[in-house]
Amino acid sequence: MIHDFDRPVARIAGTGHATGTRILTNADLEKMVETSDEWITTRTGIKERRIVENGVVTSDLCVDACQQALDEAGVSPHEIDYIVLGTVTGDMKFPSTATIIQSKLKAYNATTFDVSAACSGWVYGIEIADSLIRAGRADKILVIGAEILSSMTNYNDRKTCVLFGDGAGAALLVRSNDDRGFLSTYTGSNGDLAHLLICEGGGSYKPGKNRDIPSEDFTIYMNGNEVFRHAVRIMDHAALTALEKARLSPEDVDMFIPHQANIRIIEAMKKRLKFPDEKVFVNIQKYGNTSSASIPTALDEAKNQGRVKEGDVILVAAFGGGFTWASAAFRL
Ligand SMILES: CC(C)(COP(=O)(O)OP(=O)(O)OC[C@H]1O[C@@H](n2cnc3c(N)ncnc32)[C@H](O)[C@@H]1OP(=O)(O)O)[C@@H](O)C(=O)NCCC(=O)NCCS
């Protein structure tokens, strides 16, 4: 679906993020698989990832991130109308992790659900939340992207285990009464490409109770080359579409926050869209790919570091398994 907005209706009033506390460095990975700091750094841009301690679950990271977003906005949990969580590594098969977050936050007036769109999950959630507020169905919505990817990473597979980290990022969307807010959102998907980036086990196709299923099927499989090729093309398309729908050009953007999957994808987009270095936010070196958490985490960091300020025009673009893609332009 493509939206085209004349006036912002929903804006971001608060953000927060939380990560795993254990730092997994490239040197640590050199001891686990045949790889090197040099290979990982030049091919991916990643130096470290944050991994949760045993016992920490996705909803724990979410609650921490949400609490920061609520505090910043001065909003209490009982005012929340919806909690929307983008995740593929929820606490349990069901209930949705959003309901667990509701209980932990005591946000009992909220309707809650999870969105399964892999790395695009948070931006999908943004489109849903913006639409709900735009339709007059809600005033305050928590949109979270969170993953504990370490729970489905195969640490014997050097092609994938160097990439992923754990984290959560949250944004509180509220009704806007000025020119701040979402100028466009855009989402899309192509299920024909699902096989390139997939975790087959644990659903009805390969249920966990069937002992014939190899353990690798419960972890991430990725055809890196193919995913890379599509990612550059699709992320470009997503970013340009959000700009076009908002009637903006790249020069109008104060900060571009792409999904943090690979520094080479980010560099390719930067070149193509002609963004100078200072207008592209990158933190992949510290967190790796945290899937749906990557953009809201980067947004929160960009705010905390003073790289973006109220009134700035931000462009975000995501791409992930499915394939899915999503983008948005907004005035902070
Ligand atoms: C995964 C990725 C970093 C691999 O980089 P690449 O340049 O495509 O590397 P290739 O897969 O072609 O592998 C090249 C060689 O390096 C090897 N290699 C793979 N992982 C390695 C590692 N961690 N350390 C050392 N060597 C590695 C491969 O086995 C291969 O060796 P071979 O030529 O002897 O077979 C890259 O494809 C990528 O980032 N893809 C997109 C990932 C992505 O964005 N995923 C998430 C989407 S949300």
The ligand as a Gaussian input file, in Angstrom:
#p B3LYP/6-31G(d) Opt

LIG

0 1
 C       26.634000     -12.310000       4.515000
 C       27.568000     -11.434000       3.737000
 C       28.281000     -10.486000       4.692000
 C       28.633000     -12.291000       3.045000
 O       29.501000     -11.484000       2.330000
 P       29.897000     -11.846000       0.847000
 O       30.874000     -10.849000       0.407000
 O       28.605000     -11.949000       0.086000
 O       30.594000     -13.240000       1.030000
 P       30.216000     -14.630000       0.336000
 O       28.968000     -15.181000       0.938000
 O       30.287000     -14.456000      -1.144000
 O       31.399000     -15.497000       0.813000
 C       32.741000     -15.270000       0.322000
 C       33.645000     -16.250000       1.009000
 O       33.770000     -15.884000       2.379000
 C       33.461000     -17.013000       3.196000
 N       32.849000     -16.569000       4.435000
 C       31.531000     -16.440000       4.697000
 N       31.375000     -16.002000       5.962000
 C       32.610000     -15.834000       6.462000
 C       33.094000     -15.408000       7.712000
 N       32.294000     -15.034000       8.718000
 N       34.427000     -15.350000       7.885000
 C       35.283000     -15.705000       6.912000
 N       34.877000     -16.141000       5.720000
 C       33.551000     -16.190000       5.495000
 C       32.527000     -17.861000       2.366000
 O       32.543000     -19.208000       2.794000
 C       33.129000     -17.680000       0.994000
 O       34.234000     -18.533000       0.859000
 P       34.445000     -19.387000      -0.468000
 O       34.605000     -18.365000      -1.556000
 O       35.683000     -20.154000      -0.163000
 O       33.219000     -20.222000      -0.600000
 C       26.822000     -10.606000       2.676000
 O       26.402000     -11.463000       1.637000
 C       25.639000      -9.901000       3.208000
 O       25.769000      -9.021000       4.041000
 N       24.440000     -10.199000       2.698000
 C       23.238000      -9.534000       3.074000
 C       22.926000      -9.877000       4.475000
 C       21.732000      -9.154000       4.991000
 O       21.613000      -7.988000       4.793000
 N       20.894000      -9.892000       5.692000
 C       19.818000      -9.400000       6.410000
 C       18.794000      -8.761000       5.589000
 S       17.725000      -7.973000       6.685000

